[in-house]
Amino acid sequence: MPAAVREAGGECVECAITSTRAHVRDTKKVGGPVVTVTGSAWGVFLQALKRG
């Protein structure tokens, strides 16, 4: 298990970024639900993460 995964308690998501959308899913539930947001909403989310 990679260190980043251990530090996150084994909780990881996978992100697929297109020109207009970001699709996010649980890496342990590949066939499970996917959260899809607009590119602009994804950018706002990433900026909030950077700010803490």
Secondary structure, DSSP 8 states (H G I E B T S, - for coil): --HHHHHTTT--EEEEE-SSEEEEEETT-TTS--EEEEHHHHHHHHHHHHH-
